[in-house]
Amino acid sequence: MLHAYLSQRASQTPDTIFIIQGERRVTYGALETQVSRFSSFLLCLGMKKGDRIGIISRNSPEYIAAYLAIQRAGCVAVDVNYQNSIHEIKTIVNHCDVKTVVLENSYSGELAKELGAMPPLRAVIGIERRARGFQSVRRKIPQHIHYAVLGDILHSEQAMKTPPAITGEDLAAIVYTSGTSGRPKGVMLSHENILANARSIIAYLRLSENDRTMVVLPFCYCYGKSILTTHLMAGGSLVLENSFLYPQTVFKKMVEEQATGFAGVPSTFAIMLERSNFRDFSFPALRYVTQAGGAMPPCYAQELAGLLPGTQVYIMYGQTEATARLTYLDPDDLLERPGSVGKPVPGVEIMVVTEQGKAAAYGQEGEIIARGKNIMAGYWNDAEETKKVLKEGWLHTGDIGTMDKDGYLTITGRRSDMIKRGSHRISPKEIEEVIHDMEPVREASVMGMHDAIHGEKIRAVVVLKKGCVLDAQAVQRHCQARLASFKVPQEVLFVDALPRTISGKVMRSELPRLGLTERFAEGS
């Protein structure tokens, strides 16, 4: 189990620093003590094996202690996006019958009051190093709800309770999908799912105790959580920064802490390359950079590699339902295979299949399916949706792609995103990549909009680089020169930024609502 790796590291190298946040330093030994204390507290509180415990918090040492302690106690960690509305949080808490919530002070107040009124909830644990910040919160929580401050628990002397026996098949976490379209679903991950995927990532990234990575991605999503998991298992270190709002602060910290790794989503690297002073910095310790969480224009990946000589750039593909990772592109293939997401990670099989369920020919589009020990157990309390995606041991990802004769995978779109215009099925990604080739364009997203005659028309939403000017007709002419006529956008919308989830994915469900206040042009 993951917490067993912590115990092992704490025994072997107790004084090695695992977590760095600002001026704070937390060693493996100190974290092991904290996890033991909080795990025992949860058991004394009456939590049973399999009980769900929610975490609503930004990245912090306290978050890590809580996450590991929940699993050591045999309970299930339920990550809740701290940027969700109170309604969304209550929906998740109700959906998986959360018994206890670990809540960061910044997100307490009315939220604590609302949660306290929910029947399943037994306790609220405030994430704070001091109790003082939660005095007002305590007054808002009903008296029957047990209330405690995590900082007090982690530093208290108490009798230790023996945790229950745990197997690899036991449930370790429920991660709710970001819900870019439709309602969020709770992805059930076992202890073996988490460990199997982490071992694969450690293998191809060649992670070791010498690695220290900068973390700007939230732990409440699978990409950020995989960084926590892999570096704990490898015996490395984490440098936590909860915001990329001021990139220069992150870059400076990377240099000061001699970070060997950095992970980001496409928007992270777009900001780095277009809206920061990234080029003013040198990163002599940086060994690798990873990118996942959606398609990144190949030109960005190649530019990044050019600006970081000696640093390996990994392009990766995965899903929450696969714990984190399905494929990776080796840095040596970056220039030769632009746009590819590479080959399966160790221990994972990938196939591209036709609508009839047969293996697609090389270069033929089809749905990407995968199997391995990292594939989820299913969706919490949703057998119907589980049956749709888990079939005969294979995860049906819903992503559309092609595989070449050498086994390299290329994502061409998502089944639910495919645009149906007349008799044509059109991949938004193909159009997006063409628009990205225009020098003034920083980002672009394409979707289908209702059309009474053709079923759907194509809308392109474009973000320009700072100081650049472009009009809809120029975008359409550029597309006409490179695409079939039926793939040329009928509408071009210019916005300052694409709507995104906290994990960095474009919120496609929000794109059709744009157009009321943004700059808009409709072509012929």
C-alpha positions, 0 to 999 in steps of 0.5 A, spaced: 500 500 500 502 507 498 502 508 506 507 502 507 512 506 502 512 512 507 513 507 513 519 504 509 522 511 507 521 513 514 525 507 517 530 508 512 531 515 511 527 519 516 531 525 515 530 526 508 525 532 506 519 529 502 515 536 502 517 543 501 512 549 501 515 556 502 519 555 508 516 549 511 520 542 510 517 536 512 521 529 512 519 522 511 520 521 519 515 527 521 510 525 516 510 518 518 508 520 525 503 525 523 500 519 518 500 514 524 496 519 529 491 521 524 490 514 522 489 512 529 484 518 530 480 516 525 479 509 528 478 512 535 472 516 531 469 510 529 471 510 522 470 503 519 474 500 513 471 502 507 468 509 509 468 515 505 472 521 507 472 527 503 478 532 502 477 539 500 483 542 500 489 545 496 496 542 496 499 542 502 503 538 507 496 537 511 493 534 505 498 529 504 498 527 511 490 526 511 490 523 504 495 517 506 492 517 513 485 515 510 488 510 506 492 507 512 485 507 516 482 502 511 478 508 509 477 511 502 479 518 500 474 522 496 478 528 493 473 534 492 475 540 487 476 545 492 473 550 487 466 547 486 460 550 488 457 548 495 451 545 491 456 541 487 460 539 493 454 537 497 452 533 491 458 529 491 458 528 499 451 525 498 453 521 492 458 517 496 455 517 503 461 521 506 462 520 513 467 525 515 470 531 511 477 534 512 476 541 510 481 547 509 480 553 513 479 557 506 473 553 504 470 553 511 464 558 513 458 557 510 460 550 507 462 547 514 455 550 516 451 546 509 455 540 510 454 540 518 446 539 516 447 533 512 445 526 515 451 522 513 456 527 516 459 525 523 465 529 523 469 535 520 476 536 521 479 543 519 486 543 516 490 548 519 496 548 523 492 552 529 485 552 532 484 559 532 482 560 525 476 555 526 473 558 532 468 561 528 467 555 524 465 551 530 460 556 531 456 554 525 457 546 525 451 543 529 453 540 536 452 533 534 458 533 529 464 532 531 469 537 530 477 537 530 483 541 528 488 537 524 494 541 526 492 539 533 491 532 531 498 531 528 502 534 533 498 530 539 501 524 543 495 519 543 494 512 544 495 508 537 490 504 534 492 498 530 489 499 522 485 494 519 488 489 514 488 492 507 489 488 500 490 491 493 483 490 491 480 494 497 478 501 495 483 506 496 480 513 493 474 515 489 476 521 484 471 525 481 471 526 474 472 534 472 465 534 468 467 538 462 460 535 460 455 531 463 455 530 471 461 528 474 462 521 476 466 517 481 472 513 479 473 508 484 481 506 484 484 500 488 490 500 492 493 496 486 490 501 481 494 506 484 501 502 485 501 499 478 500 505 475 505 509 479 510 503 478 510 504 470 511 512 471 517 511 475 520 506 470 519 510 464 521 517 467 527 513 471 525 517 478 529 516 484 530 519 491 534 524 487 528 527 484 525 533 486 519 536 482 515 542 482 508 541 483 503 546 480 497 541 479 492 540 484 492 533 488 485 533 487 486 530 480 489 524 477 495 528 474 497 531 480 496 525 485 500 521 480 506 526 482 505 525 489 504 517 489 510 516 484 515 521 488 513 518 495 514 511 492 521 513 489 523 516 495 524 523 492 521 530 494 515 535 492 516 542 492 509 545 492 506 551 489 499 552 489 498 557 483 501 559 477 498 566 477 505 568 477 509 564 473 516 567 475 515 566 482 514 558 480 521 559 476 525 562 481 523 557 486 525 551 481 532 554 481 532 555 488 530 548 490 534 545 484 527 542 481 529 536 477 522 535 474 516 539 472 509 537 470 504 541 466 497 541 462 497 545 455 495 551 458 501 551 463 506 551 457 502 556 453 502 561 459 510 559 460 511 560 452 507 566 451 505 570 457 511 569 462 519 571 462 520 563 462 526 565 457 530 569 462 531 563 466 536 557 466 534 551 469 541 547 470 538 541 475 531 540 470 532 533 468 525 532 465 518 535 463 512 532 463 505 534 459 498 531 459 491 533 461 489 534 453 492 535 447 498 540 446 500 543 439 506 540 437 509 546 436 509 548 443 512 541 445 518 542 440 519 550 442 519 547 449 525 542 448 529 547 444 529 552 450 531 546 455 537 543 452 539 537 456 532 536 459 527 531 457 520 532 454 515 527 455 508 527 452 503 523 455 496 521 455 491 518 460 485 518 464 482 518 471 479 511 469 486 509 468 488 512 475 493 516 471 497 514 465 496 510 459 501 512 454 508 516 453 512 519 447 519 518 449 523 524 448 527 521 443 521 521 438 519 528 440 521 531 433 520 525 429 513 524 431 509 530 432 502 530 435 503 522 437 502 520 444 507 515 444 506 507 446 503 504 452 506 505 459 509 498 462 504 493 464 498 497 459 495 494 453 492 499 448 488 497 442 484 502 436 477 498 435 472 500 429 465 501 431 464 493 430 469 492 435 474 489 431 481 491 431 482 497 426 487 497 421 494 501 421 492 509 420 485 507 421 481 511 426 477 508 431 476 508 439 482 507 443 481 501 449 486 499 454 487 494 459 492 493 465 492 493 473 491 501 473 484 500 470 479 503 475 474 498 478 468 502 476 464 508 477 461 509 484 454 507 485 453 507 477 453 500 474 450 503 468 455 507 466 460 502 468 458 497 463 458 502 458 466 503 459 468 497 462 467 491 457 470 484 457 476 487 461 477 493 457 476 500 458 473 504 452 476 511 453 471 514 448 477 517 445 478 517 438 485 515 435 490 512 430 495 507 431 501 506 426 505 500 424 510 501 429 505 502 435 505 509 436 498 512 438 495 519 435 489 522 438 484 525 433 478 527 437 473 524 443 467 520 441 463 525 444 466 531 441 466 529 434 462 534 429 456 531 425 456 536 419 451 533 414 454 526 412 461 528 415 464 526 422 469 531 423 475 531 428 475 538 432 482 537 434 484 537 426 481 544 425 484 546 432 491 544 430 491 548 423 488 554 427 494 553 431 499 554 426 497 561 425 502 566 428 498 570 432 494 564 435 496 562 442 490 557 443 484 555 439 478 550 441 473 548 436 466 545 437 459 543 433 453 548 434 446 546 432 444 548 425 437 547 422 440 545 415 446 541 416 445 538 423 451 542 426 456 548 424 463 549 426 465 554 431 472 556 432 474 559 439 480 563 438 485 566 443 490 571 440 497 572 443 498 579 446 498 585 442 496 581 436 490 582 431 486 577 427 479 577 424 475 571 422 476 572 415 483 571 415 482 564 420 477 562 415 482 563 409 487 559 412 483 553 414 480 553 406 487 553 404 489 547 408 482 543 410 476 540 406 471 545 405 466 542 410 471 542 415 472 550 415 469 554 421 462 557 419 463 562 426 470 564 429 469 567 436 475 571 439 476 571 447 481 573 452 481 566 455 478 559 454 474 556 460 478 551 463 477 546 469 482 547 475 486 541 472 487 545 465 482 542 461 478 546 456 470 546 459 467 544 452 460 545 455 461 552 456 464 554 449 457 554 446 455 559 451 460 564 449 458 569 444 454 574 448 460 579 450 466 576 446 468 579 440 465 575 434 465 574 427 461 569 422 463 568 415 460 566 409 
